[in-house]
Amino acid sequence: MTPTDVSPEPGGSHPDHDPGTAATRATDAILHDTLHGGARGVVVDSPPGAGKSTLVVRAALELAAAGRPLMVVAQTNAQVDDLVLRLAEKAPDLPVGRLHSSDPDAYDKALDGLPQVRKSTKAGDLAGLDVVISTSAKWAHVKDVEPWLHAIVDEAYQMRSDGLLAVAGLFERALFVGDPGQLDPFAIVGADQWAGLSYDPSASAVSTLLAHNPELPQHRLPVSWRLPASAAPLVSDAFYPYTPFRSGTGHGDRTLTFGVASDGSGPDRVIDEAAASGWGLLELPARHTPRTDPEAVRAVARVVRRLLDRGGVTVSERGPDPAPLTADRIAVGTAHRDQAAAVRAALAELGVTDVTVDTANRLQGREYDVTVVLHPLSGRPDATAFHLETGRLCVLASRHRHACVVVSRAGIPDLLDDHPSTDPVQLGVTLKFPDGWEANHAVLSHLSEHRVGWRP
Protein backbone atom coordinates (compact mmCIF):
# COMPACT_ATOMS: atom_id res chain seq x y z
CA MET A 1 0.00 0.00 0.00
CA THR A 2 1.32 3.43 -0.86
CA PRO A 3 1.76 5.74 2.13
CA THR A 4 -1.08 8.21 2.30
CA ASP A 5 -0.47 11.89 2.55
CA VAL A 6 -0.39 15.15 0.66
CA SER A 7 2.68 14.94 -1.60
CA PRO A 8 4.79 17.97 -2.32
CA GLU A 9 5.57 18.96 -5.85
CA PRO A 10 9.12 18.53 -7.18
CA GLY A 11 11.32 21.19 -5.64
CA GLY A 12 9.47 21.05 -2.32
CA SER A 13 6.45 23.33 -2.89
CA HIS A 14 2.78 22.45 -2.77
CA PRO A 15 0.02 24.20 -4.65
CA ASP A 16 -2.46 24.27 -1.79
CA HIS A 17 -0.84 23.88 1.59
CA ASP A 18 2.01 25.41 3.52
CA PRO A 19 4.30 23.07 5.48
CA GLY A 20 2.42 23.49 8.75
CA THR A 21 -0.92 22.65 7.14
CA ALA A 22 0.48 19.59 5.38
CA ALA A 23 2.10 18.33 8.59
CA THR A 24 -1.08 18.91 10.60
CA ARG A 25 -3.20 17.01 8.08
CA ALA A 26 -0.81 14.09 8.15
CA THR A 27 -0.71 13.99 11.95
CA ASP A 28 -4.50 14.18 12.23
CA ALA A 29 -4.87 11.24 9.85
CA ILE A 30 -2.30 9.20 11.79
CA LEU A 31 -3.97 9.86 15.13
CA HIS A 32 -7.41 9.10 13.70
CA ASP A 33 -6.31 5.68 12.47
CA THR A 34 -4.48 5.02 15.75
CA LEU A 35 -7.34 5.95 18.06
CA HIS A 36 -10.37 5.11 15.92
CA GLY A 37 -9.24 2.72 13.18
CA GLY A 38 -9.83 -1.00 13.25
CA ALA A 39 -6.45 -2.18 11.95
CA ARG A 40 -4.07 -3.95 14.33
CA GLY A 41 -1.22 -1.74 13.21
CA VAL A 42 -0.52 1.70 11.74
CA VAL A 43 2.81 2.46 10.04
CA VAL A 44 4.28 5.96 9.81
CA ASP A 45 7.28 6.78 7.62
CA SER A 46 9.19 9.90 8.56
CA PRO A 47 12.05 11.82 6.94
CA PRO A 48 14.86 13.26 9.11
CA GLY A 49 13.68 15.90 11.54
CA ALA A 50 9.99 15.51 10.77
CA GLY A 51 8.94 15.26 14.40
CA LYS A 52 8.82 11.52 15.06
CA SER A 53 9.31 11.99 18.80
CA THR A 54 6.71 14.74 18.89
CA LEU A 55 4.24 12.41 17.17
CA VAL A 56 5.05 9.56 19.57
CA VAL A 57 4.53 11.80 22.60
CA ARG A 58 1.28 13.24 21.27
CA ALA A 59 -0.09 9.79 20.40
CA ALA A 60 0.83 8.51 23.86
CA LEU A 61 -0.89 11.44 25.53
CA GLU A 62 -4.06 11.05 23.46
CA LEU A 63 -4.23 7.30 24.06
CA ALA A 64 -3.74 7.83 27.79
CA ALA A 65 -6.36 10.58 27.84
CA ALA A 66 -8.78 8.20 26.13
CA GLY A 67 -8.33 5.73 28.97
CA ARG A 68 -6.15 3.33 27.00
CA PRO A 69 -2.98 2.40 28.92
CA LEU A 70 -0.11 1.67 26.59
CA MET A 71 3.44 0.41 26.37
CA VAL A 72 6.10 2.27 24.38
CA VAL A 73 8.99 0.43 22.75
CA ALA A 74 12.18 2.32 21.84
CA GLN A 75 15.51 0.95 20.66
CA THR A 76 18.02 2.50 23.08
CA ASN A 77 18.02 3.68 26.69
CA ALA A 78 18.77 7.21 25.52
CA GLN A 79 15.64 7.19 23.34
CA VAL A 80 13.56 5.83 26.22
CA ASP A 81 14.79 8.49 28.65
CA ASP A 82 14.22 11.23 26.10
CA LEU A 83 10.60 10.13 25.62
CA VAL A 84 10.04 9.98 29.40
CA LEU A 85 11.39 13.52 29.80
CA ARG A 86 9.26 14.79 26.89
CA LEU A 87 6.12 13.23 28.37
CA ALA A 88 6.91 14.70 31.78
CA GLU A 89 7.30 18.15 30.23
CA LYS A 90 4.05 17.93 28.27
CA ALA A 91 1.96 16.28 31.00
CA PRO A 92 3.48 16.78 34.49
CA ASP A 93 0.61 14.91 36.16
CA LEU A 94 0.67 11.84 33.90
CA PRO A 95 1.89 8.67 35.68
CA VAL A 96 4.69 7.13 33.62
CA GLY A 97 6.59 3.91 34.20
CA ARG A 98 10.26 3.55 33.25
CA LEU A 99 11.04 -0.15 32.94
CA HIS A 100 14.80 -0.60 33.05
CA SER A 101 17.53 -3.22 33.40
CA SER A 102 19.45 -3.98 36.58
CA ASP A 103 22.66 -2.57 35.10
CA PRO A 104 24.34 0.38 36.83
CA ASP A 105 23.25 3.71 35.34
CA ALA A 106 20.43 1.96 33.50
CA TYR A 107 18.53 5.23 33.11
CA ASP A 108 19.12 8.98 33.09
CA LYS A 109 19.34 10.18 36.71
CA ALA A 110 17.33 13.24 35.70
CA LEU A 111 14.30 10.94 36.00
CA ASP A 112 14.88 10.70 39.76
CA GLY A 113 13.65 14.27 40.11
CA LEU A 114 10.28 13.54 38.49
CA PRO A 115 7.74 12.35 41.10
CA GLN A 116 5.26 11.18 38.44
CA VAL A 117 7.81 8.75 36.97
CA ARG A 118 7.98 5.33 38.63
CA LYS A 119 11.09 3.26 37.86
CA SER A 120 11.48 -0.49 38.22
CA THR A 121 13.22 -3.53 36.81
CA LYS A 122 9.94 -5.48 36.93
CA ALA A 123 6.94 -4.83 34.69
CA GLY A 124 4.60 -6.02 37.44
CA ASP A 125 5.64 -3.08 39.63
CA LEU A 126 4.43 -0.69 36.93
CA ALA A 127 1.05 -2.33 36.30
CA GLY A 128 -1.82 0.13 36.15
CA LEU A 129 0.22 3.14 35.02
CA ASP A 130 -1.01 5.05 32.00
CA VAL A 131 2.24 4.71 30.05
CA VAL A 132 5.15 2.29 30.51
CA ILE A 133 8.30 2.82 28.42
CA SER A 134 11.35 0.63 27.85
CA THR A 135 13.73 -0.69 25.24
CA SER A 136 12.81 -3.56 22.93
CA ALA A 137 15.57 -5.64 24.56
CA LYS A 138 14.03 -5.20 28.02
CA TRP A 139 10.46 -5.76 26.82
CA ALA A 140 11.58 -9.08 25.27
CA HIS A 141 12.16 -10.45 28.79
CA VAL A 142 8.73 -9.45 30.13
CA LYS A 143 6.52 -12.48 30.76
CA ASP A 144 3.24 -13.34 32.46
CA VAL A 145 1.63 -9.91 32.26
CA GLU A 146 -1.75 -8.82 30.99
CA PRO A 147 -1.28 -7.58 27.40
CA TRP A 148 -1.60 -3.87 26.76
CA LEU A 149 -4.34 -2.77 24.42
CA HIS A 150 -1.96 -0.40 22.61
CA ALA A 151 1.75 -0.07 21.92
CA ILE A 152 3.87 2.53 20.19
CA VAL A 153 7.08 1.33 18.54
CA ASP A 154 9.54 4.18 18.05
CA GLU A 155 12.38 3.99 15.47
CA ALA A 156 10.62 0.91 14.09
CA TYR A 157 12.89 0.66 11.04
CA GLN A 158 15.89 0.24 13.34
CA MET A 159 14.20 -2.67 15.14
CA ARG A 160 14.92 -6.15 13.77
CA SER A 161 11.93 -8.37 13.03
CA ASP A 162 13.07 -10.94 15.60
CA GLY A 163 12.89 -8.14 18.18
CA LEU A 164 9.29 -7.45 17.16
CA LEU A 165 8.43 -11.14 17.38
CA ALA A 166 9.79 -11.23 20.94
CA VAL A 167 7.43 -8.47 22.13
CA ALA A 168 4.40 -8.98 19.85
CA GLY A 169 2.51 -10.94 22.50
CA LEU A 170 2.53 -7.98 24.88
CA PHE A 171 0.07 -5.79 22.95
CA GLU A 172 -3.00 -6.02 20.74
CA ARG A 173 -2.59 -2.96 18.48
CA ALA A 174 0.41 -0.82 17.66
CA LEU A 175 1.59 2.40 16.04
CA PHE A 176 4.94 1.94 14.28
CA VAL A 177 6.95 5.13 13.70
CA GLY A 178 10.32 5.29 11.98
CA ASP A 179 12.60 6.62 9.27
CA PRO A 180 13.07 4.23 6.32
CA GLY A 181 16.09 6.14 5.02
CA GLN A 182 18.30 5.69 8.08
CA LEU A 183 20.69 2.85 8.93
CA ASP A 184 19.34 -0.69 8.71
CA PRO A 185 19.03 -2.78 11.90
CA PHE A 186 22.35 -4.07 13.16
CA ALA A 187 23.08 -7.80 13.29
CA ILE A 188 26.29 -9.39 14.60
CA VAL A 189 25.82 -12.66 12.70
CA GLY A 190 25.24 -13.40 9.03
CA ALA A 191 21.66 -13.79 7.85
CA ASP A 192 22.15 -14.97 4.27
CA GLN A 193 20.27 -18.21 4.97
CA TRP A 194 17.08 -16.20 5.53
CA ALA A 195 17.52 -13.73 2.67
CA GLY A 196 14.34 -13.36 0.64
CA LEU A 197 12.13 -15.03 3.22
CA SER A 198 9.24 -13.08 4.74
CA TYR A 199 10.40 -14.05 8.22
CA ASP A 200 14.04 -12.96 7.83
CA PRO A 201 14.96 -12.16 11.47
CA SER A 202 17.54 -9.56 10.40
CA ALA A 203 15.04 -7.53 8.35
CA SER A 204 13.47 -4.44 9.85
CA ALA A 205 10.35 -4.87 11.93
CA VAL A 206 8.36 -2.74 9.49
CA SER A 207 9.34 -4.63 6.34
CA THR A 208 8.42 -7.96 7.93
CA LEU A 209 5.22 -6.53 9.36
CA LEU A 210 4.08 -5.25 5.96
CA ALA A 211 5.15 -8.43 4.18
CA HIS A 212 2.61 -10.32 6.29
CA ASN A 213 0.04 -7.50 6.63
CA PRO A 214 0.09 -5.44 3.42
CA GLU A 215 -3.35 -4.03 4.16
CA LEU A 216 -2.23 -2.05 7.22
CA PRO A 217 -2.70 1.74 6.97
CA GLN A 218 0.50 3.54 5.99
CA HIS A 219 1.14 7.23 6.46
CA ARG A 220 4.10 9.54 6.17
CA LEU A 221 5.15 12.84 7.66
CA PRO A 222 5.71 15.20 4.70
CA VAL A 223 7.83 17.96 6.26
CA SER A 224 11.31 18.09 7.77
CA TRP A 225 11.55 20.79 10.41
CA ARG A 226 15.29 20.19 10.82
CA LEU A 227 16.67 20.33 7.31
CA PRO A 228 16.85 23.81 5.78
CA ALA A 229 15.47 24.65 2.36
CA SER A 230 18.99 24.22 0.96
CA ALA A 231 19.20 20.59 2.12
CA ALA A 232 15.73 19.05 1.96
CA PRO A 233 15.54 18.75 -1.87
CA LEU A 234 18.88 16.92 -2.09
CA VAL A 235 18.20 14.57 0.82
CA SER A 236 14.66 13.92 -0.43
CA ASP A 237 15.74 13.17 -4.01
CA ALA A 238 18.83 11.14 -3.06
CA PHE A 239 17.37 9.01 -0.25
CA TYR A 240 13.55 9.22 -0.39
CA PRO A 241 12.65 9.15 -4.11
CA TYR A 242 9.30 7.42 -3.53
CA THR A 243 8.26 9.39 -0.44
CA PRO A 244 9.43 12.96 -1.11
CA PHE A 245 9.30 15.61 1.57
CA ARG A 246 9.94 19.31 1.88
CA SER A 247 11.55 21.65 4.36
CA GLY A 248 9.41 23.43 6.90
CA THR A 249 11.33 26.64 6.20
CA GLY A 250 12.05 28.65 3.09
CA HIS A 251 15.21 30.14 1.66
CA GLY A 252 16.20 33.08 3.81
CA ASP A 253 14.39 31.91 6.94
CA ARG A 254 17.73 30.77 8.39
CA THR A 255 21.10 32.45 8.13
CA LEU A 256 24.62 31.69 9.30
CA THR A 257 27.07 34.60 9.44
CA PHE A 258 30.51 35.20 10.94
CA GLY A 259 31.94 38.16 12.79
CA VAL A 260 35.52 37.42 11.71
CA ALA A 261 36.39 37.66 8.03
CA SER A 262 37.89 34.77 6.07
CA ASP A 263 41.66 34.39 6.09
CA GLY A 264 41.56 32.91 2.60
CA SER A 265 42.47 29.39 3.68
CA GLY A 266 40.68 26.28 2.46
CA PRO A 267 38.79 25.79 5.74
CA ASP A 268 37.60 29.41 5.79
CA ARG A 269 36.57 29.37 2.14
CA VAL A 270 34.55 26.17 2.53
CA ILE A 271 32.94 27.57 5.68
CA ASP A 272 31.84 30.67 3.77
CA GLU A 273 30.52 28.51 0.93
CA ALA A 274 28.51 26.38 3.36
CA ALA A 275 27.18 29.46 5.17
CA ALA A 276 25.96 30.92 1.87
CA SER A 277 24.60 27.78 0.21
CA GLY A 278 24.09 25.23 2.98
CA TRP A 279 26.74 22.87 1.59
CA GLY A 280 30.51 22.85 1.28
CA LEU A 281 32.99 20.26 -0.01
CA LEU A 282 36.59 20.62 1.15
CA GLU A 283 38.48 18.42 -1.26
CA LEU A 284 41.99 17.16 -0.60
CA PRO A 285 44.18 15.70 -3.37
CA ALA A 286 43.31 12.18 -4.49
CA ARG A 287 45.30 9.54 -2.63
CA HIS A 288 44.84 6.11 -1.07
CA THR A 289 45.25 6.55 2.67
CA PRO A 290 44.89 4.72 5.98
CA ARG A 291 41.38 4.79 7.37
CA THR A 292 42.43 7.45 9.87
CA ASP A 293 43.87 9.66 7.13
CA PRO A 294 46.01 12.16 9.12
CA GLU A 295 45.63 15.01 6.60
CA ALA A 296 41.86 14.60 6.30
CA VAL A 297 41.52 14.36 10.09
CA ARG A 298 43.52 17.56 10.55
CA ALA A 299 41.40 19.26 7.87
CA VAL A 300 38.20 18.30 9.73
CA ALA A 301 39.64 19.61 12.99
CA ARG A 302 40.77 22.83 11.34
CA VAL A 303 37.30 23.48 9.91
CA VAL A 304 35.76 23.04 13.37
CA ARG A 305 38.38 25.31 14.98
CA ARG A 306 37.69 28.06 12.44
CA LEU A 307 33.93 27.72 12.88
CA LEU A 308 34.44 28.59 16.54
CA ASP A 309 37.17 31.20 16.05
CA ARG A 310 35.17 33.22 13.55
CA GLY A 311 32.26 33.94 15.90
CA GLY A 312 29.42 32.31 14.01
CA VAL A 313 25.87 33.56 14.57
CA THR A 314 22.66 31.79 13.52
CA VAL A 315 19.21 33.23 12.91
CA SER A 316 16.20 30.97 12.46
CA GLU A 317 12.45 30.72 12.74
CA ARG A 318 12.78 29.65 16.39
CA GLY A 319 13.07 33.21 17.62
CA PRO A 320 13.87 36.79 16.66
CA ASP A 321 17.21 36.93 18.46
CA PRO A 322 20.48 35.75 16.87
CA ALA A 323 22.14 32.79 18.60
CA PRO A 324 25.89 32.17 18.80
CA LEU A 325 27.28 29.10 17.06
CA THR A 326 28.70 27.37 20.13
CA ALA A 327 30.64 24.11 20.35
CA ASP A 328 27.61 22.13 21.51
CA ARG A 329 25.79 23.08 18.28
CA ILE A 330 28.51 21.59 16.06
CA ALA A 331 29.02 17.89 15.33
CA VAL A 332 31.56 15.84 13.40
CA GLY A 333 30.37 12.63 11.73
CA THR A 334 32.52 9.69 10.65
CA ALA A 335 32.00 6.13 9.44
CA HIS A 336 34.31 4.43 11.97
CA ARG A 337 35.02 4.77 15.67
CA ASP A 338 38.78 4.99 15.14
CA GLN A 339 38.22 7.93 12.79
CA ALA A 340 36.10 9.63 15.45
CA ALA A 341 38.84 9.03 18.03
CA ALA A 342 41.44 10.52 15.69
CA VAL A 343 39.31 13.61 15.12
CA ARG A 344 38.80 14.06 18.87
CA ALA A 345 42.54 13.90 19.41
CA ALA A 346 43.16 16.44 16.62
CA LEU A 347 40.54 18.76 18.08
CA ALA A 348 42.06 18.46 21.55
CA GLU A 349 45.41 19.58 20.11
CA LEU A 350 43.60 22.68 18.85
CA GLY A 351 41.94 23.28 22.22
CA VAL A 352 38.46 22.08 21.22
CA THR A 353 36.81 19.66 23.65
CA ASP A 354 33.04 20.28 23.62
CA VAL A 355 32.17 19.40 20.01
CA THR A 356 30.31 16.12 19.47
CA VAL A 357 32.36 13.67 17.40
CA ASP A 358 30.81 10.30 16.64
CA THR A 359 29.89 7.70 14.06
CA ALA A 360 26.74 7.84 11.96
CA ASN A 361 25.22 5.06 14.07
CA ARG A 362 25.48 7.16 17.23
CA LEU A 363 24.54 10.47 15.60
CA GLN A 364 21.31 9.01 14.28
CA GLY A 365 18.32 10.95 15.61
CA ARG A 366 20.38 13.94 16.78
CA GLU A 367 20.43 17.49 15.41
CA TYR A 368 22.95 20.33 15.25
CA ASP A 369 23.31 23.73 13.62
CA VAL A 370 26.41 22.79 11.63
CA THR A 371 27.92 19.40 10.85
CA VAL A 372 31.34 18.49 9.49
CA VAL A 373 31.47 15.09 7.80
CA LEU A 374 34.46 12.94 6.89
CA HIS A 375 33.17 11.19 3.77
CA PRO A 376 32.95 7.39 4.24
CA LEU A 377 34.74 6.75 0.91
CA SER A 378 37.50 9.34 1.32
CA GLY A 379 40.92 7.90 0.50
CA ARG A 380 39.67 4.34 0.14
CA PRO A 381 41.05 1.92 -2.47
CA ASP A 382 37.70 0.12 -2.70
CA ALA A 383 33.99 0.68 -2.17
CA THR A 384 32.65 -1.90 0.28
CA ALA A 385 29.02 -2.55 1.17
CA PHE A 386 29.60 -1.01 4.61
CA HIS A 387 30.88 2.28 3.19
CA LEU A 388 28.20 2.36 0.50
CA GLU A 389 25.26 1.74 2.83
CA THR A 390 22.68 4.33 1.86
CA GLY A 391 21.51 4.90 5.41
CA ARG A 392 25.00 5.80 6.62
CA LEU A 393 25.39 8.62 4.11
CA CYS A 394 21.78 9.72 4.74
CA VAL A 395 22.42 10.08 8.48
CA LEU A 396 25.63 12.04 7.94
CA ALA A 397 23.98 14.38 5.43
CA SER A 398 20.84 15.08 7.46
CA ARG A 399 21.86 16.16 10.97
CA HIS A 400 22.14 19.92 10.31
CA ARG A 401 19.81 22.88 10.58
CA HIS A 402 22.02 25.41 8.79
CA ALA A 403 25.03 23.96 6.97
CA CYS A 404 27.01 20.80 6.29
CA VAL A 405 30.71 20.70 5.36
CA VAL A 406 32.02 17.47 3.81
CA VAL A 407 35.76 16.76 3.90
CA SER A 408 37.02 14.24 1.38
CA ARG A 409 39.81 13.14 -0.88
CA ALA A 410 39.22 13.72 -4.59
CA GLY A 411 38.46 10.74 -6.81
CA ILE A 412 35.36 9.23 -5.21
CA PRO A 413 33.29 9.28 -8.46
CA ASP A 414 36.06 7.28 -10.16
CA LEU A 415 36.16 4.89 -7.20
CA LEU A 416 32.41 4.29 -7.53
CA ASP A 417 32.72 3.65 -11.27
CA ASP A 418 35.64 1.25 -10.75
CA HIS A 419 33.83 -0.84 -8.13
CA PRO A 420 30.42 -1.93 -9.39
CA SER A 421 28.37 -4.16 -7.14
CA THR A 422 29.50 -7.78 -6.98
CA ASP A 423 26.98 -8.86 -4.38
CA PRO A 424 25.09 -12.02 -5.37
CA VAL A 425 21.51 -11.60 -6.52
CA GLN A 426 19.16 -13.26 -4.03
CA LEU A 427 15.70 -14.37 -5.01
CA GLY A 428 12.83 -12.77 -3.15
CA VAL A 429 14.90 -9.90 -1.76
CA THR A 430 13.40 -6.49 -2.42
CA LEU A 431 16.06 -4.29 -3.95
CA LYS A 432 16.76 -1.23 -1.86
CA PHE A 433 16.42 1.94 -3.91
CA PRO A 434 18.31 4.09 -4.20
CA ASP A 435 21.36 1.92 -3.70
CA GLY A 436 24.69 3.20 -2.40
CA TRP A 437 26.09 3.99 -5.83
CA GLU A 438 23.12 6.10 -6.87
CA ALA A 439 22.90 7.93 -3.53
CA ASN A 440 26.63 8.70 -3.47
CA HIS A 441 26.64 9.92 -7.04
CA ALA A 442 23.63 12.15 -6.37
CA VAL A 443 25.20 13.70 -3.27
CA LEU A 444 28.63 14.13 -4.86
CA SER A 445 27.13 15.70 -7.96
CA HIS A 446 25.48 18.33 -5.79
CA LEU A 447 28.55 18.85 -3.60
CA SER A 448 30.72 19.39 -6.68
CA GLU A 449 28.93 22.73 -7.14
CA HIS A 450 30.26 23.79 -3.72
CA ARG A 451 33.80 22.40 -3.98
CA VAL A 452 36.77 24.15 -2.42
CA GLY A 453 40.17 22.63 -3.15
CA TRP A 454 42.79 22.66 -0.40
CA ARG A 455 46.33 21.45 -0.20
CA PRO A 456 47.44 21.09 3.42
N, C-alpha and C positions, 0 to 999 in steps of 0.2 A: 504494500500500500504506500502511496506517495505521501510524504508528510504534508499535512494541511496547514496552510497559512497564506497570508498575503505576500506574494513574491515581489521583491523589488525589481525594477527594470535594470538592464545592464548599465553599469556605471554607478549604481547605488541609489538612484532616485525612484520615486513612486508617484504615479500621476494623481493619486487621491489622498494619500495619507502621509503625515510627517512621521518621523521615527517613533515618537512617543505614542501616537495613535496606533501604529502597526504593532508595537510591542504590547500595548494594552489589550488589543483585540486577541493577540495570540495567547496572552496569559489568561484572559477570561475564558477562552475556549478550553485551555488545558484544565483550569480549575473546574469548569462545568463537567467535563468528562470524568475528572477525578472524584468529584463529590456526588454527581448525579447520574453518571453513565453506568451501564450494566456490564461493561467489559471487565475482565479480571486484571487487566493491566493497561496502562497508558504510557506511551514512550514519547519522550521529549528530546529532540536533538537541539544542541545549542552551539553556536560559534564561540570563539574566545571572548570573554568579557561581556557576555549577553545577560548576565544576572542569574546564573544557575542557582547560586546559594540564596539569592533573594527569593527566587521562585520556591525553592525547597522550604524556606522559613515560612513564607506566606501560606503554602499548601498545608504545612504542619499546623499553623495557627488556625486555619479555617476548619481543618478536620477536627482539631481539638475543640474548637468552639461549637461544632456541630455534635459534640458528644461522642466522637469516635476516637478512642485512644489508639495510638499508632506507635510503631517502631520505625526508627530511621537507621538505615544502613549506609555507612560511609566506608572509604577504603583505607584511610590512615587515621591515627590518633589525632594528628593536627587538624584534619578535616572535621572530625567529631567535635573536638573542643571548640573550633571556630563556630560550628553550628549551634552548640550549646550557648556560647556567648552571644551570638546573634539573637537567639530566641529569648534569652534573658533580657537583652536590651529592648526588644520589641514588646515583650509581654512579661514584665517583672513579677507578676503574680501567678504565672503559669507554672505548675509543678512539672519539673523535668527530671528524668532519670539519666544518669551517666553510668552506663555499664562498662566496666574497665577490667583489665587483667590484673593479676597480682604482682606484676613487675614493679620495681621501684620507678617512681616518676611516670606512672602509667597515664596520668592526665595532667593538664595544665593547672598549676596550683592557684591560678586566678579563679578557678571554680570554687575554691574553698570559701571565698568571700561572698558567695551567692546563696542565701538561705533557701531559695526555692529549688535549688539543684541538689538532688539526693544522689550520692555516689555509692556504688557497691560492685563487688566482684560477682554477685549472684543475681540473676534475673528475678528470682523469687522475691528478693528484698525490694524490688522496684515495681512489683505488681500493683495495679490500680492507678499508677501515675498517668497523666494525660499523654506524655511523650517520653519514650525511652530511646536513647541514642547510643550506638556503639559501632565498632568496626565489623566488617564482614567476617574477619577471622575470629573475633570473640563471639559473634552471634552463632557461628557454626558449632560452638560447643554448648549452646543452650538446649537443654532437653526437658521434657516433662513439664511444659508450661502450656497454659491455654493460649491458642493462637490469637494473634492480633487480627482485627478486622482489616486494618490497613497497614501498609508499609510504604516508605519512600526510600528508594535506592539512589543515592547520590553518586556521581561519577560512575554511572553504570557501564560505560564503555571501557573503563579501566578495571572492571571486575570480571574475572574469568567465569566461564559458565559452570565449572565445577564448584566455584564459590556460591553461585546462585542456587545450585542444586542443594547445597548443604544447609541453606537457610529457608528454602521455599516452603517447608512445612510449618514455618512460624507465622505465616500471614495468609489471608484469603485474597486480598487485592493489593495492587502495588502501582505506584507511580515511579517510573524509571527516568532519571534525568542524567544526561551526559553529553560529552563533546565527541562526535565521531572522528574528528580530525586530529585528535591528540594521540599520544603514544598508545600502542596496543598493550593489552595486559601482559605482565611479565611472567615468564615460566622458566624455572631453572632446569627443566629436563626437556628433551626433545619430544615433539608431539606428532611426528610425521605419520605414525601408524593410524592416527585418527583424522588426518587431513581429508577434507571433503565430506566427512560424516556430519550429520546434523547434531550429533551429541559430542563433538570435539571438545574435550574439557579445557583446552587452552584458548578456545575462541572467546570473544567477549560475551558477557551475559546477554547483551541486547541482541547480537546476531543470532545466538542460539534460541533466545526467546521468540524472535520473529520467524525463525525457520520453522518452529513448531506451532506458532500462533500468528499467521500472517494477517489475520483479520483485526488484530488489536489496533486501536486508534493511535495514530502517529501525528505528532505536532512538531513544530520547530520554532525557536525564538529567532526573529528576523533581524535583530539589531544588536550590534556590538557597541556597548557603552565605553569600552576600554580603548579599542583601536581608533585612531584619528582618521579623518577623511582621507589622508594621504596613504594609509596602510590598509584599510578595509577592502578596497577593490582588489589589490594584489593578493591578499590572504584569501579572500573569497574565491577569486578565479583560480588560484594555484592549488588550494586545498579543499574547497567546498564547491566544485563545479555544478553539482546537482542540487545543492541546497544553498543558493547564494544568500548573502546578507549584506547589510549596509552599516555604515557608521552612524552612531547617534548624534554626531556633530558634523558641522560643515567646515569647509576650508575657511580658515580665519578665525574659527571659534577658539582655537588653541594656538599659543605662540611660545617659542623658546628663544630667548635672547641672552646676550652676554655683555657684562659690563666691561670686560677687558678685551681689547681688540686682538685679532689673530696675529701670531708671530710669523706666519707664512710657512710653518712646518706642515708636514703631512697630517699629523693628528689635528692641528687647528683647522686646516682646510677641510678635512672630512667632517669635523664637528660643525663647521659653518654650513656645509652642504646639507647635513642631516637636520640642522635647525631650520633651514629654509624649506627643505623638501620632504622631511620626514625620514629619509633614507640616506645612508652614506656607505660607500664601499672603500675601505682603505686597503689597497692592493699592493702586496709585496712581490718582489720578483719571483718568477716560477722556480721551484726547486723541490726536490724530494727531501723531506726532513724527518727527524724523529717526531713521535706523536706530540711531545712537549716542545715543539719548535721554539727555541730560545728567542729568536728575533720576533716571531709572531706574538709570543707571550709578552715580550717587552713592549711591542706596539700596542697591544691591548691595554697594558698598564699605563702607558703614556697617554692614551686617549682618555682614560678615566681621570688621571691626574690633571690633565688640562681642562676637563669638564668642571672639576672642582675649583681649579685656580682661576678660571675666567669669570667666576661669579654668575653662573647661570640663573635665570629667572623664568618661571613658567606662569602663563596666564591661561585659564580654562573656564569652562562653563560652571565649574563648581563654586565660584565666588568671584566677586569683583576685584579682590586684592591680589596682586602678584605674589607668588610663593617662591622662595629660594630653592634652587636645585641642590639639595643636600645629599650627603653620601647615602643615606638610607633610601633615597628615591632613585638610585642607580643600581643596576645589576649587570653582572657579566655572566654569559651563558656559554657552556662548553659541552662537548659530547662525552668526555671522559673525566673521571675523578682526578686522575693524575694531572690533567691539563688544568683543572680548577685549582689544584694545590699549587701548581707552578705559577698561576696568575696571582694567587694570594701572596705567595712569597715575593713576586715582583712588585706587587702593590705595597707590601710592607716596606720594601727597600725605598719606596717613594713616599713613605709616611702615610699611606692610606690603609685604614684598618676597618672601616665601618661599611664598606660596600659589599653587597651580597655577591658572592661568587659561587656558582654551583652548576651541576649538570642539568640538562633539559628535564630529566626525570624528576628532579627535586624542585625545579622552577615551575613545573606545571601547576596551573591554578593561581599563580601569583602575578602581581602587577606592579609596574614601576613607571616613572616618568621617562627615563632613558635607559636603553639596554645597549650593551656592547657584546657582540657575539663573535666567538672564534669559530669560523665555518667548519663544520664536521669533516669536509673533504680537503681542507687546506693542507698542502704539502704531501698528500698521500700518493703512493705509487699505484694504488688500486682503489676501486669503489666497491666496498663490501655491502652486504645487505644491511648490516647494523648502521653504517654511515649514511645509507640511502633511505633509511626508514622515513617515510613521509611525515609521520607524527613528530619525529624529533626536530626536523626543520620547522614544522608548523609551530611547535612550542617556542622555539628560539626566536621566531619571527613575529610572535604575537603577544609578547609580554608588555609592550610599551604603550604609553599614552601620548607621547610627543614625538620621539625619534628613536631610530635604531641604527647603530653603526656596526657594520660587519667587517671584520678583519680577516683577510685571506691571502694566500699565495695565488698568483696568477696561474692560469692553465686548467682550471676546473672544468670548463666546457670540453676541452680536449680529453680530459680524463674520463668524463662521462661517455664521450663518443667512443673511446678506446676500450671501454669495459661494459659491453652490453650484457643484459641479464643472461646468466647461465643456469638459473634455478630450474629444476625439473618442473614440467607441467603436471599438475595433479588434478585428476578428474574430480568434479564436484566442488572444487574450491572456487568461490566467487573472487574474481580478480579485483584487487583493490585499485580504485582509480581516484585520483591520478596516482601513478606509481612514482617511485623515488626519482627516476630519470626526468619524467615530465615536470614534477614539482621543482626540482633543482634547476632545470633549464628555465622555467618560468620566472623563478626568483632571481636567478643570475642575469637573465635578460633585462629585468627591471633595474637591478642594481647597477648594471653596466652604464646606465644613464647618469649615475651618481658616483662614478668611480674617481678616486683620487689616488694617484700613484705615489709611492713613497719608498725611498731607499734608505734604510737605517744608517 
